[in-house]
Amino acid sequence: MHSDAASAIESPLTVLTHIAASLDALSCAAILIGRNGIIAHANCRFCETVHRSRESLVGSDLVACIRRVMLRRWLRGWVNGLASFARRNFSCRCRAGGDYL
């Protein structure tokens, strides 16, 4: 009886492998992180979201990864806002075509 109970318990690595497979089946971005904030697994959608390969993400710090994504989004918004501001305030019409320069 003791050996039957022992064989029914899966190893932690087996359990994590099942969890990783479940994350891979999701269509949304999902990751598995340790208590220390290190990424143990990232599904394809998460990799696409942060523009990094799974190999580069696994073993990296989640907080550092999020900071890069947030900075990229902020910079993109800032550049778009600056371009919009420039078009509104520093543009002139061409006499011939009427397009903004």
C-alpha positions as CSV (number, residue, x, y, z in Angstrom):
1,M,0.0,0.0,0.0
2,H,2.8,2.4,0.8
3,S,4.3,2.0,-2.7
4,D,0.9,2.7,-4.4
5,A,0.6,6.0,-2.5
6,A,4.1,7.0,-3.4
7,S,3.6,6.3,-7.1
8,A,0.4,8.4,-7.1
9,I,2.3,11.5,-6.0
10,E,3.8,13.3,-9.0
11,S,7.2,15.0,-8.8
12,P,7.2,18.9,-8.6
13,L,8.9,19.0,-12.1
14,T,6.1,16.9,-13.5
15,V,3.5,19.1,-12.0
16,L,5.2,22.2,-13.3
17,T,5.4,20.6,-16.8
18,H,1.6,20.1,-16.7
19,I,1.1,23.7,-15.6
20,A,3.4,25.0,-18.4
21,A,1.4,22.9,-20.9
22,S,-1.8,24.5,-19.7
23,L,-0.4,28.0,-20.1
24,D,0.7,27.1,-23.6
25,A,-2.9,26.2,-24.5
26,L,-4.2,29.7,-23.5
27,S,-4.7,32.3,-26.2
28,C,-3.9,35.1,-23.7
29,A,-0.4,36.1,-22.4
30,A,0.5,34.0,-19.4
31,I,3.7,33.3,-17.4
32,L,4.7,31.2,-14.5
33,I,7.0,32.9,-12.0
34,G,8.7,31.9,-8.9
35,R,8.4,33.6,-5.5
36,N,11.6,35.4,-6.3
37,G,10.1,37.1,-9.4
38,I,12.1,35.0,-11.9
39,I,10.1,33.8,-14.9
40,A,10.0,30.0,-15.0
41,H,7.8,29.7,-18.1
42,A,6.2,32.0,-20.7
43,N,3.6,31.1,-23.3
44,C,3.9,32.2,-26.9
45,R,1.4,35.1,-26.5
46,F,3.4,36.6,-23.6
47,C,6.6,36.3,-25.7
48,E,4.8,38.2,-28.6
49,T,3.5,40.8,-26.2
50,V,7.0,41.7,-24.9
51,H,8.8,41.1,-28.2
52,R,11.2,38.5,-26.7
53,S,11.9,34.9,-27.2
54,R,11.0,32.3,-24.6
55,E,14.6,31.4,-24.2
56,S,15.5,35.0,-23.3
57,L,12.6,35.3,-20.9
58,V,12.9,32.1,-18.8
59,G,15.3,32.9,-16.0
60,S,14.9,36.6,-16.3
61,D,13.4,39.0,-13.7
62,L,9.7,39.8,-14.4
63,V,10.0,43.4,-13.0
64,A,12.8,44.2,-15.4
65,C,10.8,42.8,-18.3
66,I,7.7,44.9,-17.4
67,R,9.7,48.0,-17.1
68,R,11.0,47.6,-20.6
69,V,7.5,47.1,-22.0
70,M,6.1,50.1,-20.1
71,L,9.0,52.3,-21.2
72,R,8.5,51.2,-24.8
73,R,4.8,52.1,-24.7
74,W,5.5,55.4,-23.0
75,L,8.1,56.4,-25.5
76,R,5.8,55.4,-28.4
77,G,3.0,57.5,-26.9
78,W,5.3,60.4,-26.3
79,V,6.7,60.3,-29.9
80,N,3.1,60.1,-31.3
81,G,2.0,63.0,-29.1
82,L,5.0,65.1,-30.2
83,A,4.3,64.4,-33.8
84,S,0.7,65.4,-33.4
85,F,1.7,68.6,-31.5
86,A,4.1,69.5,-34.3
87,R,1.5,69.0,-37.0
88,R,-1.0,71.2,-35.1
89,N,1.4,74.0,-34.1
90,F,4.2,74.1,-36.6
91,S,2.7,73.1,-39.9
92,C,2.0,75.3,-42.9
93,R,0.0,74.7,-46.0
94,C,1.5,74.3,-49.4
95,R,0.2,76.8,-51.9
96,A,-0.1,74.2,-54.6
97,G,-1.4,71.1,-53.0
98,G,-2.8,72.1,-49.7
99,D,-1.0,69.4,-47.9
100,Y,0.8,70.0,-44.6
101,L,4.5,70.3,-44.6
